[in-house]
């Protein structure tokens, strides 16, 4: 056995089924060894997308996603995907090949200090200098990636270490890291404080973030909300914690959120911020959310609590465990407190009165109406992957989650995320319908992955909302630069019908809403790859 064989044995021990990547000389020993394994390798067409695909798989399966690329430009290309996963706390193990150990630091061909380069975008990184360290490093990497606040871990392995003989392979059964012991159980004294505050509150609200999904806490949080009739809003990453049409759910908060959701959060007297960072996209002025209300911040990462706003009750721990403990604490209600009926009536009125009224042009596809229609016709447990740009904001506002998932790049806002992430999601659960929705700008950042879908038979459906602009930037320039548009015109884009034909994929085009229903039915009819191009008004706005 050599080091490369040992890497494969480690992945097998962790139950890895797929490795997304792109080979090169410095990672060739690993890719040679994996041929003798049942682990399936997926050749993506650019390294950034290897991390995105691994991210999509991780988010649907709950397991650690794995990607493997070569040294130098292979490693530097994957950084954007690693940073995207880090911003959204997605568990990945990213393997990079490296030049010979004795040549590190001498600026040889395709050498890059990747552990140094990713320092601010990973939970931890390893540079393997001894072949005997491989099992321990991999055991720790998978543990670190998928515990506490989840995130990517990078393992850099020089080619000579991959080729070095392994005297005796032993994969550790457990991890015992003195410096890494994340808090899972919440402090019971703090949990009792939360109960006391709920007993006093008249207008409580839960703001659910992506940490609820990552902890597996969706069901317990939903049950808690329903038991005590506490309304819920969400951040972008928290979409799907509650079904979109649940009577207690009032939408996404933030600059591009639902007006009624923002008003609900502002007028609450008790805000439970759960698994969310209190970042600018959800809360543009963090200090304001503490005015006239009690803030309870629940998060598995103690560094996030108090970082942007000081809570009255900080509570560190895993969301699922904390809400299980909260459920065990009976909240004592009397005739004056713990009855939120009037509060819910008020929010219901806001939801009706503050609904955004759109006035789209009839000669184009209305993206809002189209997305809702698509959502209603999707399978109940379908997975919707939104890209970044106007398409993302329309998707957040108008996609209807029932029993499915909503995936997007929230923290980093990485264009080109949807197609590779959708591929990973489909491989994680082949029984579920997976749809990637992107703009014509973001599509062109990952359209090369149509080849990956074809080669590896990954039936993902793609919607391209085409307006021939980088729509979100154009909209910003419309408001802030008085229509002085700069570098946002997408003239020169390919004919998508011809492009899709080159990949032997079916194509549909929708020019307006007249035939939307039958076109969507045809698009969703079979579980095979297909691209639907929707022509939208170039001047349409997300609001």
Backbone torsions as a table, in degrees:
resi	resn	phi	psi	omega
1	UNK	NA	138.8	173.6
2	UNK	-113.3	175.8	-177.1
3	UNK	-56.5	-39.9	179.5
4	UNK	-62.0	-40.2	176.3
5	UNK	-62.0	-40.1	-179.3
6	UNK	-62.9	-38.7	177.7
7	UNK	-59.8	-45.9	-179.4
8	UNK	-62.9	-41.9	178.2
9	UNK	-60.4	-38.1	177.6
10	UNK	-63.3	-44.4	-179.9
11	UNK	-64.9	-39.7	177.6
12	UNK	-62.8	-40.9	179.8
13	UNK	-63.8	-28.1	179.4
14	UNK	-88.8	2.5	177.5
15	UNK	75.1	23.9	-179.8
16	UNK	-70.0	132.0	179.3
17	UNK	-105.4	-29.8	-176.2
18	UNK	-133.6	142.1	170.1
19	UNK	-125.9	122.3	178.5
20	UNK	-96.0	133.4	-178.9
21	UNK	-175.7	-171.3	-178.3
22	UNK	-148.7	120.5	-173.1
23	UNK	-80.6	165.1	174.1
24	UNK	-164.2	171.8	-173.8
25	UNK	-55.5	-41.6	-173.2
26	UNK	-71.7	-13.2	178.5
27	UNK	-116.9	4.3	-177.0
28	UNK	-61.3	-37.7	177.6
29	UNK	-57.0	-41.3	178.1
30	UNK	-63.1	-47.6	-177.9
31	UNK	-68.9	-23.7	173.3
32	UNK	-72.5	-43.1	-178.6
33	UNK	-67.3	-34.5	-175.2
34	UNK	-70.5	-13.5	175.6
35	UNK	-61.2	-27.2	-179.3
36	UNK	-88.9	8.4	-177.9
37	UNK	-111.5	163.0	173.4
38	UNK	-83.6	-4.7	177.4
39	UNK	-65.4	131.1	-177.3
40	UNK	-91.0	128.7	177.4
41	UNK	-96.5	136.4	-179.9
42	UNK	-115.8	113.3	179.0
43	UNK	-81.6	103.7	175.1
44	UNK	-83.4	172.6	-172.9
45	UNK	-102.9	-6.9	169.7
46	UNK	-156.3	142.3	-165.6
47	UNK	-61.9	-35.3	178.3
48	UNK	-52.2	-39.6	-176.6
49	UNK	-73.2	-17.3	174.2
50	UNK	-63.1	-42.8	178.1
51	UNK	-69.7	-38.6	178.2
52	UNK	-63.1	-42.4	179.8
53	UNK	-65.5	-42.3	176.6
54	UNK	-62.0	-34.7	177.5
55	UNK	-64.6	-46.3	179.0
56	UNK	-60.2	-41.2	177.8
57	UNK	-63.6	-44.5	-178.3
58	UNK	-62.9	-40.4	-175.0
59	UNK	-70.2	-30.1	-180.0
60	UNK	-88.2	-38.2	-175.7
61	UNK	-86.1	-24.9	-173.5
62	UNK	80.6	-0.8	178.7
63	UNK	-95.2	173.6	177.4
64	UNK	-79.4	129.6	173.7
65	UNK	-82.0	147.0	-175.5
66	UNK	-128.0	134.2	172.0
67	UNK	-134.4	155.4	-177.4
68	UNK	-144.5	124.0	-178.0
69	UNK	-134.7	172.0	-177.3
70	UNK	-87.0	-176.3	-176.7
71	UNK	-77.8	179.7	173.9
72	UNK	58.1	-120.7	-176.5
73	UNK	-65.1	-28.5	175.8
74	UNK	-62.1	-44.9	180.0
75	UNK	-69.1	-43.4	-178.4
76	UNK	-69.0	-33.0	177.5
77	UNK	-63.2	-32.2	-175.5
78	UNK	-78.7	-9.4	-175.3
79	UNK	-58.5	-41.9	-179.1
80	UNK	-60.2	-40.0	177.6
81	UNK	-66.7	-37.0	177.4
82	UNK	-66.1	-44.9	179.8
83	UNK	-62.9	-36.7	178.2
84	UNK	-63.4	-43.8	178.4
85	UNK	-66.4	-39.6	-179.5
86	UNK	-62.5	-43.0	-178.1
87	UNK	-63.9	-29.8	-178.5
88	UNK	-106.5	9.3	176.0
89	UNK	58.8	49.8	-179.6
90	UNK	-100.6	129.4	-176.2
91	UNK	-76.8	115.6	177.3
92	UNK	-131.8	150.5	163.6
93	UNK	-118.2	116.7	-176.6
94	UNK	-108.5	117.8	-178.0
95	UNK	-100.3	128.7	176.5
96	UNK	-123.3	137.1	171.1
97	UNK	-74.8	158.2	-179.8
98	UNK	-142.2	158.1	178.8
99	UNK	-65.4	168.5	179.1
100	UNK	-49.9	141.9	-174.9
101	UNK	-54.2	-44.0	-174.7
102	UNK	-72.0	-11.2	-179.6
103	UNK	-98.8	-8.1	-179.1
104	UNK	-60.4	128.8	179.8
105	UNK	96.1	-1.6	-178.4
106	UNK	-105.8	11.1	175.5
107	UNK	59.3	43.5	178.5
108	UNK	-80.1	175.1	-176.5
109	UNK	-56.7	130.0	178.6
110	UNK	56.3	37.6	172.2
111	UNK	-98.6	135.1	173.3
112	UNK	-146.2	138.9	177.0
113	UNK	-78.0	81.3	-173.3
114	UNK	-74.2	-33.3	177.8
115	UNK	-64.7	-36.6	176.0
116	UNK	-71.0	-38.6	-176.5
117	UNK	-66.2	-34.2	-175.7
118	UNK	-97.1	9.2	-171.8
119	UNK	-51.9	-39.2	-176.9
120	UNK	-88.4	2.0	-177.2
121	UNK	-120.6	11.5	-179.8
122	UNK	-131.0	156.3	171.5
123	UNK	-71.7	-36.2	-179.3
124	UNK	-163.7	159.5	175.8
125	UNK	-142.4	152.7	179.5
126	UNK	-126.4	138.5	164.6
127	UNK	-114.3	108.2	-174.4
128	UNK	-77.0	120.0	-179.2
129	UNK	-110.1	-13.3	-179.5
130	UNK	-134.5	127.7	-175.9
131	UNK	-59.5	-27.9	-179.5
132	UNK	-71.2	-13.4	179.9
133	UNK	-84.9	-7.7	-174.6
134	UNK	-58.6	-51.9	-178.1
135	UNK	-58.7	-45.7	-179.0
136	UNK	-63.2	-43.2	-178.6
137	UNK	-63.4	-42.6	-178.9
138	UNK	-69.5	-40.3	177.5
139	UNK	-60.3	-44.2	179.0
140	UNK	-66.8	-40.5	-176.8
141	UNK	-61.6	-45.6	179.8
142	UNK	-66.2	-36.6	178.6
143	UNK	-66.5	-47.0	-179.0
144	UNK	-63.0	-43.0	-175.9
145	UNK	-62.3	-36.1	-169.1
146	UNK	-113.0	19.8	175.5
147	UNK	-129.7	165.3	-177.9
148	UNK	57.7	-141.0	170.7
149	UNK	-78.0	111.1	-171.7
150	UNK	-67.7	161.7	-179.3
151	UNK	173.4	179.5	-176.6
152	UNK	-81.9	145.3	173.4
153	UNK	-125.7	135.6	-179.2
154	UNK	-108.5	137.2	175.9
155	UNK	-123.6	113.8	-179.1
156	UNK	-100.4	123.8	-172.4
157	UNK	-128.9	109.6	177.2
158	UNK	-57.8	151.2	-175.7
159	UNK	-64.1	-33.3	179.2
160	UNK	-70.1	-29.8	175.5
161	UNK	-70.2	-38.2	176.6
162	UNK	-63.2	-31.9	-178.1
163	UNK	-92.2	-6.6	-177.0
164	UNK	-73.3	144.2	178.6
165	UNK	-69.0	144.4	177.4
166	UNK	-104.9	112.4	-177.2
167	UNK	-59.8	-44.1	-178.2
168	UNK	-153.9	123.5	-178.5
169	UNK	-95.5	127.2	174.5
170	UNK	-141.8	119.7	178.6
171	UNK	-92.4	123.6	-176.8
172	UNK	-58.5	145.0	178.3
173	UNK	-84.1	-24.3	-179.0
174	UNK	-146.1	166.5	179.9
175	UNK	-114.9	133.6	175.7
176	UNK	-136.8	89.9	-178.4
177	UNK	-105.2	116.2	-175.1
178	UNK	-61.8	-33.0	-175.2
179	UNK	-94.9	1.3	-179.1
180	UNK	-135.2	99.0	178.4
181	UNK	-139.0	81.6	-176.3
182	UNK	-64.8	145.4	177.9
183	UNK	-78.0	127.5	179.1
184	UNK	-109.9	-52.2	179.6
185	UNK	-78.4	134.7	177.7
186	UNK	-77.0	152.2	177.6
187	UNK	-66.2	124.1	-173.9
188	UNK	-64.4	-32.1	178.0
189	UNK	-64.5	-39.4	178.5
190	UNK	-70.4	-36.4	177.3
191	UNK	-62.2	-40.1	178.2
192	UNK	-67.0	-31.3	175.0
193	UNK	-65.6	-38.6	177.2
194	UNK	-61.2	-43.9	179.1
195	UNK	-60.6	-44.5	-180.0
196	UNK	-61.0	-41.0	-179.9
197	UNK	-67.7	-38.1	177.6
198	UNK	-64.6	-34.1	179.0
199	UNK	-66.7	-28.5	-178.6
200	UNK	-89.6	-21.3	-170.8
201	UNK	-72.1	151.6	173.4
202	UNK	-115.3	-24.3	-177.3
203	UNK	-134.7	62.8	-179.0
204	UNK	-79.6	155.5	174.0
205	UNK	-149.7	145.7	175.8
206	UNK	-104.3	128.0	172.5
207	UNK	-107.3	109.8	-174.4
208	UNK	-95.5	130.8	178.1
209	UNK	-109.8	-173.4	-177.8
210	UNK	-63.2	-23.2	179.3
211	UNK	-62.6	-23.9	177.8
212	UNK	-66.4	-45.2	177.4
213	UNK	-64.3	-45.4	-174.8
214	UNK	-64.5	-29.8	-178.1
215	UNK	-85.4	-9.0	-172.5
216	UNK	74.2	24.8	-174.2
217	UNK	-96.7	11.5	-175.6
218	UNK	-59.3	-49.4	-174.6
219	UNK	-65.7	-41.6	-177.2
220	UNK	-71.4	-36.5	177.5
221	UNK	-67.4	-41.7	-179.8
222	UNK	-63.2	-43.1	179.5
223	UNK	-63.3	-39.2	178.8
224	UNK	-64.2	-44.9	178.3
225	UNK	-60.0	-43.3	-177.5
226	UNK	-71.0	-37.4	-178.2
227	UNK	-62.9	-44.1	-176.1
228	UNK	-103.2	3.8	178.4
229	UNK	56.0	50.3	177.6
230	UNK	-99.1	121.8	-179.0
231	UNK	-66.1	156.6	-175.4
232	UNK	-131.3	136.5	165.4
233	UNK	-121.1	172.4	-178.9
234	UNK	-141.7	159.8	165.8
235	UNK	-80.4	178.0	177.5
236	UNK	-59.5	-42.4	-178.3
237	UNK	-74.1	-14.2	179.2
238	UNK	-93.4	0.2	178.0
239	UNK	-59.9	130.6	-178.2
240	UNK	104.4	-13.3	175.5
241	UNK	-60.5	-39.4	171.7
242	UNK	-115.7	142.8	171.9
243	UNK	-55.9	142.0	-174.0
244	UNK	-55.5	-37.9	-176.7
245	UNK	-97.2	17.2	175.9
246	UNK	-66.0	135.0	-176.4
247	UNK	-61.3	-20.8	-179.9
248	UNK	-95.7	2.5	-178.4
249	UNK	-104.6	131.1	-173.9
250	UNK	-117.7	10.0	170.8
251	UNK	105.3	-177.9	-179.1
252	UNK	-82.5	140.8	176.8
253	UNK	-94.5	170.2	175.9
254	UNK	113.8	-179.0	-177.3
255	UNK	-57.7	-34.5	-179.6
256	UNK	-108.5	19.2	-177.8
257	UNK	-89.2	-173.0	178.7
258	UNK	-76.5	131.8	178.2
259	UNK	-55.6	-38.8	-179.0
260	UNK	-68.1	-31.8	178.5
261	UNK	-68.0	-43.4	178.0
262	UNK	-64.1	-41.0	179.6
263	UNK	-66.9	-37.8	178.3
264	UNK	-61.2	-44.2	-179.7
265	UNK	-66.4	-40.0	-178.6
266	UNK	-66.8	-36.3	-174.8
267	UNK	-92.0	-3.0	179.0
268	UNK	-68.2	154.4	173.8
269	UNK	-104.4	-7.5	175.5
270	UNK	-144.4	118.3	-179.0
271	UNK	-114.3	117.2	173.1
272	UNK	-96.2	102.7	177.4
273	UNK	-88.7	112.9	-168.6
274	UNK	-120.1	115.7	176.7
275	UNK	62.5	34.3	-178.6
276	UNK	-133.2	152.5	-171.8
277	UNK	-90.0	-5.6	-171.8
278	UNK	55.6	45.4	-179.6
279	UNK	-87.8	171.4	-169.8
280	UNK	-64.8	-29.2	-175.9
281	UNK	-71.1	-29.3	178.2
282	UNK	-94.2	-36.4	-177.8
283	UNK	-132.6	98.1	-174.0
284	UNK	-70.0	-29.8	178.4
285	UNK	-128.7	83.8	-172.4
286	UNK	-54.5	-35.7	-177.7
287	UNK	-62.3	-28.4	-177.5
288	UNK	-69.0	-27.1	-175.8
289	UNK	-75.5	-8.7	176.0
290	UNK	-93.1	-7.8	-179.3
291	UNK	-68.6	126.2	173.8
292	UNK	58.3	29.0	177.9
293	UNK	-153.3	160.6	173.7
294	UNK	-94.0	126.3	178.5
295	UNK	-104.4	122.7	173.2
296	UNK	-111.6	121.7	-178.1
297	UNK	-113.6	117.4	-179.5
298	UNK	-111.7	120.3	-180.0
299	UNK	-157.4	148.5	-180.0
300	UNK	-76.5	-19.0	-178.8
301	UNK	-100.9	109.4	-178.4
302	UNK	-62.9	-23.3	-179.8
303	UNK	-68.2	-23.1	-179.4
304	UNK	-81.8	-25.4	-177.0
305	UNK	-78.7	117.9	-178.4
306	UNK	88.6	-2.1	-178.0
307	UNK	-69.1	-45.2	-178.2
308	UNK	-107.8	-22.1	178.4
309	UNK	-156.8	143.7	-177.9
310	UNK	-85.8	118.8	179.5
311	UNK	-81.5	154.7	172.9
312	UNK	-75.0	-36.6	178.5
313	UNK	-128.9	100.4	174.3
314	UNK	-81.8	141.5	-178.7
315	UNK	-143.6	106.6	-177.7
316	UNK	-92.1	131.4	176.5
317	UNK	157.9	172.8	178.5
318	UNK	-73.3	133.2	-174.6
319	UNK	-57.3	-45.4	-178.1
320	UNK	-59.9	-47.4	-179.8
321	UNK	-63.6	-41.6	-177.8
322	UNK	-64.8	-42.9	-179.0
323	UNK	-73.8	-25.8	171.2
324	UNK	-65.4	-40.5	177.5
325	UNK	-70.0	-37.3	177.0
326	UNK	-63.5	-39.7	-179.8
327	UNK	-63.3	-28.3	-180.0
328	UNK	-79.3	-14.8	178.3
329	UNK	-93.7	110.0	-178.3
330	UNK	-72.7	119.9	178.4
331	UNK	-77.7	123.1	-176.3
332	UNK	-83.8	110.3	-179.2
333	UNK	-104.8	143.1	172.1
334	UNK	-126.2	-169.4	-172.4
335	UNK	-72.9	-14.1	-178.3
336	UNK	-104.3	-23.1	-176.5
337	UNK	-127.0	167.0	173.9
338	UNK	66.5	26.8	173.3
339	UNK	-128.3	112.4	-169.0
340	UNK	-109.1	20.8	-176.8
341	UNK	-58.7	-45.4	-179.4
342	UNK	-65.3	-37.0	179.1
343	UNK	-63.4	-43.6	180.0
344	UNK	-67.7	-38.7	176.4
345	UNK	-60.2	-40.8	178.8
346	UNK	-63.1	-45.0	-179.3
347	UNK	-66.9	-36.1	176.9
348	UNK	-62.2	-37.9	178.9
349	UNK	-67.7	-42.5	177.0
350	UNK	-59.6	-42.3	-177.9
351	UNK	-58.8	-40.4	-179.7
352	UNK	-74.5	-47.0	-174.4
353	UNK	-71.9	-30.8	-172.8
354	UNK	-101.1	12.2	178.7
355	UNK	-61.5	131.6	-179.2
356	UNK	-69.4	129.5	179.2
357	UNK	-99.9	119.9	178.0
358	UNK	-100.8	152.5	177.8
359	UNK	-133.1	70.5	-174.7
360	UNK	-74.6	156.8	176.8
361	UNK	-78.0	135.1	-173.7
362	UNK	-71.7	-18.5	-178.1
363	UNK	-80.7	-1.6	178.3
364	UNK	-122.8	169.5	170.8
365	UNK	-74.8	130.3	173.0
366	UNK	-83.2	108.5	-174.8
367	UNK	-60.9	-33.8	-179.7
368	UNK	-65.6	-50.8	-179.5
369	UNK	-65.9	-39.7	179.3
370	UNK	-61.0	-46.2	-177.3
371	UNK	-63.6	-40.4	177.5
372	UNK	-65.5	-41.8	178.9
373	UNK	-64.4	-43.1	176.9
374	UNK	-60.6	-43.6	-179.2
375	UNK	-60.2	-45.3	-178.1
376	UNK	-66.0	-26.8	-179.0
377	UNK	-93.1	-13.1	175.9
378	UNK	-66.3	159.9	171.9
379	UNK	-61.6	148.7	-173.5
380	UNK	-56.8	-35.3	-178.6
381	UNK	-103.2	20.4	-177.8
382	UNK	-63.6	156.1	-179.5
383	UNK	-109.1	121.9	-178.0
384	UNK	-108.9	121.3	-178.8
385	UNK	-113.6	112.8	-179.2
386	UNK	-94.6	141.6	175.6
387	UNK	-85.1	-152.4	-175.8
388	UNK	-122.5	142.5	-176.9
389	UNK	124.2	-159.6	178.2
390	UNK	-57.5	-38.1	-179.8
391	UNK	-57.3	-35.1	179.9
392	UNK	-67.4	-43.7	-177.8
393	UNK	-69.3	-41.9	174.8
394	UNK	-61.3	-40.3	-179.6
395	UNK	-64.1	-43.8	179.1
396	UNK	-61.5	-36.7	-175.1
397	UNK	-84.4	-25.7	-169.0
398	UNK	-128.0	-7.3	173.3
399	UNK	-73.0	139.2	-178.4
400	UNK	-106.3	111.4	176.2
401	UNK	-88.6	129.1	173.8
402	UNK	-109.9	-85.4	176.5
403	UNK	-114.3	12.6	-176.2
404	UNK	-96.4	-160.2	-179.5
405	UNK	-127.1	150.7	173.7
406	UNK	-120.0	116.6	-178.7
407	UNK	-115.8	142.6	174.7
408	UNK	-163.6	171.4	174.1
409	UNK	-94.5	101.0	-174.8
410	UNK	-90.5	-49.8	-173.4
411	UNK	-73.3	-43.5	-177.6
412	UNK	-94.5	-27.2	-178.9
413	UNK	63.1	56.1	-172.9
414	UNK	-93.1	113.5	176.1
415	UNK	-65.2	145.8	-178.4
416	UNK	89.3	4.6	-176.5
417	UNK	-72.6	-34.9	-162.9
418	UNK	-66.7	-44.5	-174.5
419	UNK	-67.6	-51.4	177.2
420	UNK	-63.9	-37.5	178.3
421	UNK	-64.7	-37.1	177.4
422	UNK	-65.3	-36.9	176.7
423	UNK	-61.5	-45.6	178.1
424	UNK	-62.9	-40.5	179.1
425	UNK	-63.2	-40.1	-179.5
426	UNK	-66.4	-39.6	178.4
427	UNK	-69.3	-28.6	178.1
428	UNK	-67.9	-33.4	179.6
429	UNK	-151.1	93.9	-174.6
430	UNK	-70.0	-15.3	-178.7
431	UNK	-78.8	-13.2	-174.3
432	UNK	-100.7	146.0	176.4
433	UNK	-73.2	133.2	-179.4
434	UNK	-128.2	126.3	-178.5
435	UNK	-126.4	128.6	173.7
436	UNK	-101.4	128.5	179.4
437	UNK	-116.7	123.0	-177.1
438	UNK	-142.3	169.1	172.0
439	UNK	-90.9	173.6	179.9
440	UNK	-71.1	-20.7	174.4
441	UNK	-74.3	-52.3	-178.6
442	UNK	-67.7	-31.2	176.9
443	UNK	-58.7	-41.6	-177.1
444	UNK	-72.9	-9.6	174.2
445	UNK	-83.7	-13.7	179.9
446	UNK	-142.0	18.8	-177.3
447	UNK	-67.0	-18.8	176.9
448	UNK	-64.1	-17.7	-179.8
449	UNK	-77.0	-4.0	170.0
450	UNK	-59.1	-32.3	177.0
451	UNK	-66.6	-39.2	178.2
452	UNK	-64.4	-44.3	178.4
453	UNK	-58.7	-41.0	-178.8
454	UNK	-70.8	-47.6	-176.3
455	UNK	-61.3	-42.1	-173.0
456	UNK	-103.4	9.1	176.5
457	UNK	53.1	61.4	178.7
458	UNK	-111.1	99.0	-173.2
459	UNK	-79.1	85.2	177.4
460	UNK	-105.5	138.2	176.3
461	UNK	-95.8	139.4	-174.3
462	UNK	-124.3	130.3	172.1
463	UNK	-110.8	127.9	175.7
464	UNK	-113.6	114.8	174.6
465	UNK	-86.2	104.8	-171.0
466	UNK	-101.0	120.6	174.7
467	UNK	-131.4	5.6	178.0
468	UNK	62.9	22.1	176.3
469	UNK	-138.1	157.9	160.6
470	UNK	-78.8	89.5	-162.8
471	UNK	-61.0	-41.4	-176.0
472	UNK	-69.0	-39.4	178.4
473	UNK	-71.0	-39.9	176.5
474	UNK	-59.0	-41.2	179.3
475	UNK	-65.5	-39.4	176.5
476	UNK	-62.2	-42.7	178.9
477	UNK	-68.5	-29.9	175.8
478	UNK	-61.4	-46.3	-177.0
479	UNK	-79.2	-38.4	-169.8
480	UNK	-101.7	-19.4	-178.4
481	UNK	-125.7	19.9	173.6
482	UNK	52.0	51.0	176.3
483	UNK	64.1	22.7	173.8
484	UNK	-88.3	86.3	-170.5
485	UNK	-80.8	135.0	-177.5
486	UNK	-134.2	119.2	172.6
487	UNK	57.3	42.4	177.7
488	UNK	-124.4	-4.3	-178.6
489	UNK	-80.1	123.2	-177.0
490	UNK	-96.0	26.4	175.2
491	UNK	-56.6	143.3	-176.3
492	UNK	97.6	-2.6	177.6
493	UNK	-65.0	153.1	-176.2
494	UNK	-72.2	157.7	169.8
495	UNK	-72.5	110.8	-172.4
496	UNK	-66.1	-30.9	178.8
497	UNK	-63.6	-43.1	178.3
498	UNK	-70.5	-38.8	179.8
499	UNK	-62.7	-46.8	-179.1
500	UNK	-64.4	-37.3	178.0
501	UNK	-62.0	-34.2	179.1
502	UNK	-63.7	-25.7	177.6
503	UNK	-99.2	10.2	177.4
504	UNK	58.8	41.8	-179.3
505	UNK	-115.2	146.3	178.3
506	UNK	-72.1	150.8	-174.5
507	UNK	-134.8	140.6	172.3
508	UNK	-133.7	149.9	176.0
509	UNK	-128.9	137.1	176.3
510	UNK	-122.5	119.1	-175.1
511	UNK	-96.8	-24.9	177.0
512	UNK	-154.9	-174.7	-173.9
513	UNK	-87.0	-0.7	-173.8
514	UNK	-59.8	-42.2	-177.9
515	UNK	-114.2	28.2	-174.6
516	UNK	-61.9	-44.2	-173.8
517	UNK	-63.1	-48.9	-178.8
518	UNK	-69.8	-30.5	177.6
519	UNK	-67.7	-43.3	177.7
520	UNK	-64.1	-40.6	177.4
521	UNK	-58.7	-44.1	179.1
522	UNK	-66.1	-37.3	179.6
523	UNK	-63.9	-38.0	-174.8
524	UNK	-95.6	-3.9	-169.2
525	UNK	-59.3	-46.9	-176.7
526	UNK	-117.2	153.3	179.1
527	UNK	-86.6	73.7	177.1
528	UNK	-143.8	160.5	-179.1
529	UNK	-64.3	138.0	179.4
530	UNK	-159.5	148.6	177.2
531	UNK	-118.8	130.8	176.8
532	UNK	-114.7	117.3	178.3
533	UNK	-96.4	124.6	179.3
534	UNK	-112.4	122.2	-179.0
535	UNK	-86.4	115.4	-178.0
536	UNK	-116.0	160.1	-178.7
537	UNK	-60.8	121.9	180.0
538	UNK	-59.0	-23.9	-177.3
539	UNK	-101.0	7.6	-179.8
540	UNK	-65.2	148.8	-178.4
541	UNK	-117.2	155.9	-176.8
542	UNK	-70.5	-23.0	178.8
543	UNK	-93.0	NA	NA
